[in-house]
Amino acid sequence: MSAEERVTLMVALRRGWPSLIPIFVLTYFLLSGFSPAYVAAGACLVTLVTSWIAVRHAIGPRKLISGCVETCFRVVPLTAAVAVAGIIIGSIEMTGLSSKAAAVLYALAGGLLVPSLIVSAVVLIILGMGMPTVAVYVMGAALLAPVLIGEFGLPVLGTHMFLLYFSCMSAITPPVAVACFTAASIANANPFSVAPYASKLAVAGYVLPFFFIFNPGLLMEGSVLAIAGALVAAAVMVLCFGVSLHGWILTTRLNGFGRILFAALACALIVPNLLVQGGAMIAAVLLWGFYLKRARTNESNSTAFGISRPNVAGGRVNIEATNE
């Protein structure tokens, strides 16, 4: 994007605030319990009306017809995929394969919860190699949700959010990573390079589902104290996982032991125990402070010896020394 095309947040809000109205209306209708068809129709009507607030973005008859035609082209592939998924689900229910699949999943995981969640995540990612997100979620809800809810007694909301998260993550997970091909074509980049990088950037999407399965406070369930504690613990956990995966804290590169420590603290924060989570957060803060102090020390030493600040880009460090 060129410098002329970039605008500040305030300018974007001043020019595009009418576009936010349909989103708020859509959210209000959904939370009010209206049917999806009613919500979609209401949001479309509000979009037509609010588009005339800014005349240059007004949706006239020509734009309306063009939008309807484009929508039909975009919906047809999704409709076909969902229809096929519905046929498969119907066949599974009629043949009793769902109960057999649940038994196989339970046996593969040895009857343990965490292995069952891992196997479920792998199954969803494999399904996502050739199916759109909606179809993957529908299949997962039919095959995996019964065993997770029925055998392990997991909450319904947390289970379906777990399935939905990994259905979405399957689109950026190698080796297929369908969404990365689209992103690579837009960025004019190599999709096989984009996919691993996208997975690293989206590491939170892989760990948060496990977190809110064991800590429902992240889904706004429970007391205010439980919700606040879950939000703080989740933020620290994501930070620790990111540091462990990328191996950097500001300008300080972590050694293998430091990365393992941060990964262990991130895993400890998933444990639904206040003592464990509290101790892990304190340890993470202390470890973070230790590396920040080391970064400042390295920076002051580099300045004293005439070495410029490290330039971290693309996982590489370039340090240019100046000979004085």
C-alpha positions as CSV (number, residue, x, y, z in Angstrom):
1,M,0.0,0.0,0.0
2,S,1.4,3.4,-1.0
3,A,1.9,6.3,1.4
4,E,-1.0,8.2,-0.3
5,E,-3.4,5.3,0.3
6,R,-2.6,5.0,4.0
7,V,-4.7,7.0,6.5
8,T,-4.8,7.4,10.2
9,L,-7.3,5.7,12.5
10,M,-9.2,8.9,13.1
11,V,-9.5,9.7,9.4
12,A,-10.7,6.2,8.6
13,L,-13.3,6.4,11.4
14,R,-14.5,9.8,10.2
15,R,-14.9,8.6,6.6
16,G,-16.1,5.1,7.3
17,W,-18.2,5.2,10.5
18,P,-21.4,4.4,8.6
19,S,-20.0,1.0,7.8
20,L,-19.9,0.2,11.5
21,I,-23.7,0.6,11.9
22,P,-24.6,-2.7,10.1
23,I,-22.1,-4.6,12.3
24,F,-23.7,-3.3,15.5
25,V,-27.1,-4.1,14.2
26,L,-26.0,-7.6,13.2
27,T,-24.6,-8.1,16.7
28,Y,-27.7,-6.8,18.4
29,F,-30.0,-9.1,16.4
30,L,-27.8,-12.1,17.1
31,L,-27.7,-11.4,20.8
32,S,-31.5,-10.8,20.8
33,G,-32.1,-14.4,19.7
34,F,-33.5,-13.8,16.2
35,S,-33.1,-16.4,13.5
36,P,-30.0,-16.3,11.2
37,A,-32.1,-15.6,8.2
38,Y,-33.8,-12.6,9.9
39,V,-30.5,-11.3,11.2
40,A,-28.9,-11.5,7.7
41,A,-31.9,-9.8,6.0
42,G,-32.0,-7.0,8.6
43,A,-28.3,-6.4,8.3
44,C,-28.5,-6.2,4.5
45,L,-31.4,-3.7,4.7
46,V,-29.5,-1.5,7.2
47,T,-26.4,-1.7,4.9
48,L,-28.5,-0.4,2.0
49,V,-29.8,2.5,4.1
50,T,-26.6,3.5,5.7
51,S,-24.7,3.5,2.5
52,W,-26.5,6.7,1.5
53,I,-25.0,8.6,4.4
54,A,-21.9,8.9,2.4
55,V,-23.1,9.5,-1.2
56,R,-20.0,8.4,-2.9
57,H,-20.5,4.9,-1.3
58,A,-24.2,4.8,-2.0
59,I,-25.6,1.4,-3.2
60,G,-27.8,2.2,-6.1
61,P,-29.8,-0.3,-8.3
62,R,-26.7,-1.1,-10.5
63,K,-24.5,-1.8,-7.5
64,L,-27.2,-3.8,-5.8
65,I,-27.7,-6.1,-8.8
66,S,-23.9,-6.5,-9.2
67,G,-23.6,-7.3,-5.5
68,C,-26.4,-9.9,-5.7
69,V,-24.7,-11.6,-8.7
70,E,-21.3,-11.6,-7.0
71,T,-22.9,-13.0,-3.8
72,C,-24.5,-15.9,-5.7
73,F,-21.1,-16.8,-7.2
74,R,-19.5,-16.7,-3.8
75,V,-22.2,-18.7,-2.1
76,V,-22.5,-21.5,-4.6
77,P,-19.2,-23.3,-3.7
78,L,-20.0,-23.0,0.0
79,T,-23.5,-24.3,-0.5
80,A,-22.3,-27.3,-2.4
81,A,-19.7,-28.1,0.3
82,V,-22.3,-27.8,3.1
83,A,-24.7,-29.9,1.2
84,V,-22.2,-32.6,0.7
85,A,-21.3,-32.4,4.4
86,G,-25.0,-32.8,5.2
87,I,-25.2,-35.9,3.0
88,I,-22.2,-37.3,4.7
89,I,-23.5,-36.5,8.2
90,G,-26.9,-38.1,7.3
91,S,-25.1,-41.2,6.1
92,I,-23.0,-41.3,9.3
93,E,-26.1,-41.0,11.5
94,M,-28.1,-43.7,9.6
95,T,-25.2,-46.2,9.6
96,G,-24.3,-45.6,13.2
97,L,-20.8,-44.6,12.2
98,S,-20.8,-41.6,14.6
99,S,-20.8,-43.9,17.7
100,K,-18.1,-46.1,16.1
101,A,-16.0,-43.0,15.3
102,A,-16.4,-41.8,18.9
103,A,-15.3,-45.3,20.2
104,V,-12.2,-45.2,17.9
105,L,-11.3,-41.7,19.1
106,Y,-11.7,-42.7,22.7
107,A,-9.5,-45.8,22.1
108,L,-6.8,-43.9,20.3
109,A,-6.6,-41.4,23.1
110,G,-6.5,-44.1,25.7
111,G,-9.6,-42.7,27.4
112,L,-7.7,-39.6,28.5
113,L,-9.0,-36.0,28.0
114,V,-5.9,-34.2,26.7
115,P,-4.9,-36.9,24.1
116,S,-8.5,-36.9,23.0
117,L,-8.4,-33.1,22.5
118,I,-5.1,-33.4,20.5
119,V,-6.5,-36.2,18.3
120,S,-9.6,-34.1,17.7
121,A,-7.5,-31.1,16.7
122,V,-5.5,-33.3,14.3
123,V,-8.7,-34.7,12.7
124,L,-10.1,-31.2,12.2
125,I,-6.8,-30.0,10.6
126,I,-6.8,-33.0,8.3
127,L,-10.4,-32.4,7.3
128,G,-9.5,-28.8,6.6
129,M,-7.0,-29.8,3.9
130,G,-9.9,-30.3,1.4
131,M,-13.0,-28.7,2.9
132,P,-14.1,-25.2,3.7
133,T,-14.2,-24.1,7.4
134,V,-18.0,-24.3,7.8
135,A,-18.0,-27.9,6.4
136,V,-15.1,-28.9,8.7
137,Y,-16.9,-27.5,11.7
138,V,-20.1,-29.3,10.8
139,M,-18.3,-32.6,10.4
140,G,-16.4,-32.1,13.7
141,A,-19.6,-31.3,15.5
142,A,-21.2,-34.5,14.3
143,L,-18.2,-36.8,14.9
144,L,-16.1,-35.3,17.7
145,A,-18.5,-33.3,19.9
146,P,-20.5,-36.4,21.1
147,V,-17.4,-38.1,22.6
148,L,-16.0,-34.9,24.1
149,I,-19.3,-33.8,25.7
150,G,-20.7,-37.3,26.4
151,E,-17.6,-39.2,27.6
152,F,-15.6,-36.4,29.2
153,G,-18.4,-34.1,30.3
154,L,-16.9,-31.0,28.7
155,P,-19.2,-27.9,28.5
156,V,-21.1,-27.5,25.3
157,L,-20.0,-24.0,24.5
158,G,-16.3,-24.7,25.2
159,T,-16.4,-27.9,23.1
160,H,-17.9,-26.2,20.1
161,M,-15.6,-23.2,20.3
162,F,-12.7,-25.7,20.4
163,L,-13.9,-27.4,17.3
164,L,-14.6,-24.0,15.6
165,Y,-11.1,-22.7,16.4
166,F,-9.3,-25.7,14.9
167,S,-11.6,-25.7,11.9
168,C,-10.4,-22.1,11.2
169,M,-6.8,-22.9,12.0
170,S,-6.8,-25.8,9.4
171,A,-6.9,-23.1,6.7
172,I,-3.4,-21.8,7.6
173,T,-1.8,-25.1,8.8
174,P,0.7,-26.8,6.5
175,P,1.0,-28.8,4.4
176,V,-2.0,-27.6,2.5
177,A,-2.9,-24.2,4.1
178,V,-5.5,-23.2,1.6
179,A,-5.9,-19.7,2.9
180,C,-2.1,-19.1,2.5
181,F,-2.4,-19.6,-1.2
182,T,-4.9,-16.7,-1.4
183,A,-2.8,-14.5,0.9
184,A,0.4,-15.3,-1.1
185,S,-1.3,-14.4,-4.4
186,I,-2.3,-11.0,-2.9
187,A,1.2,-10.4,-1.5
188,N,3.0,-11.8,-4.5
189,A,4.9,-14.2,-2.3
190,N,5.7,-17.9,-2.2
191,P,2.7,-19.8,-0.5
192,F,5.1,-22.5,0.8
193,S,7.0,-19.7,2.7
194,V,3.8,-17.9,3.8
195,A,2.2,-21.0,5.4
196,P,4.9,-21.7,8.1
197,Y,5.1,-18.0,8.9
198,A,1.4,-17.7,9.2
199,S,1.3,-20.7,11.6
200,K,4.0,-19.0,13.8
201,L,2.1,-15.7,13.9
202,A,-1.1,-17.5,14.8
203,V,0.3,-19.6,17.5
204,A,-2.4,-18.3,19.9
205,G,-5.0,-20.0,17.8
206,Y,-3.5,-23.4,18.5
207,V,-3.2,-22.9,22.3
208,L,-6.2,-20.8,23.3
209,P,-8.7,-23.7,22.5
210,F,-7.0,-25.8,25.1
211,F,-7.0,-22.9,27.5
212,F,-10.7,-22.2,27.5
213,I,-11.6,-25.9,27.7
214,F,-10.0,-26.0,31.1
215,N,-10.6,-22.3,32.0
216,P,-14.2,-21.4,31.0
217,G,-13.7,-17.9,32.4
218,L,-12.1,-16.9,29.1
219,L,-15.6,-17.6,27.5
220,M,-17.1,-15.2,30.1
221,E,-18.5,-18.0,32.2
222,G,-18.3,-17.9,36.0
223,S,-17.6,-15.1,38.4
224,V,-16.1,-11.7,37.6
225,L,-12.9,-12.7,39.5
226,A,-12.7,-16.0,37.5
227,I,-13.2,-14.2,34.2
228,A,-10.5,-11.5,35.0
229,G,-8.0,-14.2,36.1
230,A,-8.6,-16.2,33.0
231,L,-8.1,-13.2,30.8
232,V,-4.8,-12.3,32.5
233,A,-3.6,-15.9,32.5
234,A,-4.5,-16.3,28.8
235,A,-2.6,-13.1,27.8
236,V,0.6,-14.2,29.7
237,M,0.3,-17.7,28.2
238,V,0.1,-16.4,24.7
239,L,3.0,-14.1,25.3
240,C,5.1,-17.0,26.7
241,F,4.3,-19.2,23.8
242,G,5.2,-16.5,21.3
243,V,8.5,-15.8,23.0
244,S,9.3,-19.5,23.2
245,L,8.4,-20.1,19.5
246,H,10.2,-17.0,18.0
247,G,13.1,-17.0,20.5
248,W,13.4,-13.3,20.9
249,I,12.6,-10.7,23.7
250,L,13.0,-7.3,22.1
251,T,16.7,-7.4,21.0
252,T,17.8,-10.3,23.2
253,R,17.9,-13.8,21.6
254,L,16.9,-16.6,23.9
255,N,19.0,-19.8,24.1
256,G,17.4,-23.2,24.1
257,F,17.0,-23.4,27.8
258,G,15.2,-20.0,28.0
259,R,12.8,-21.0,25.2
260,I,12.0,-24.3,27.1
261,L,11.4,-22.4,30.3
262,F,8.9,-20.0,28.6
263,A,7.1,-23.0,26.9
264,A,6.9,-24.8,30.3
265,L,5.4,-21.7,31.9
266,A,2.9,-21.3,29.1
267,C,1.8,-24.9,29.6
268,A,1.5,-24.4,33.4
269,L,-0.8,-21.5,32.8
270,I,-3.3,-23.8,31.1
271,V,-3.7,-25.8,34.3
272,P,-7.0,-24.8,36.0
273,N,-5.4,-24.3,39.4
274,L,-5.0,-20.8,41.0
275,L,-1.7,-21.8,42.8
276,V,-0.2,-23.2,39.6
277,Q,-1.3,-20.3,37.4
278,G,-0.2,-17.7,40.0
279,G,3.2,-19.2,40.4
280,A,3.6,-19.5,36.6
281,M,2.7,-15.8,36.1
282,I,5.1,-14.7,38.8
283,A,7.9,-16.8,37.3
284,A,7.1,-15.5,33.8
285,V,7.3,-11.9,35.0
286,L,10.6,-12.6,36.8
287,L,12.0,-14.3,33.7
288,W,10.8,-11.6,31.5
289,G,12.4,-9.0,33.7
290,F,15.7,-10.9,33.7
291,Y,15.9,-10.9,29.9
292,L,14.8,-7.2,29.7
293,K,17.7,-6.3,32.0
294,R,20.0,-8.4,29.9
295,A,18.8,-6.6,26.8
296,R,19.5,-3.2,28.3
297,T,22.9,-4.3,29.4
298,N,23.7,-5.6,25.9
299,E,22.5,-2.4,24.4
300,S,24.6,-0.2,26.7
301,N,27.6,-2.4,26.0
302,S,27.0,-2.2,22.3
303,T,26.8,1.6,22.5
304,A,30.0,1.8,24.5
305,F,31.9,-0.3,21.9
306,G,30.4,1.5,18.9
307,I,28.1,-1.3,17.8
308,S,24.7,-0.4,16.4
309,R,21.5,-1.8,17.8
310,P,20.6,-5.3,16.5
311,N,18.2,-5.3,13.6
312,V,15.8,-8.2,14.0
313,A,14.0,-9.0,10.8
314,G,12.7,-12.3,9.4
315,G,14.3,-14.3,12.2
316,R,17.8,-12.9,11.4
317,V,20.0,-10.5,13.3
318,N,22.3,-8.1,11.5
319,I,24.8,-6.2,13.7
320,E,26.9,-3.6,12.0
321,A,30.0,-2.4,13.8
322,T,31.4,1.0,13.3
323,N,35.2,1.3,13.2
324,E,36.2,4.4,15.0
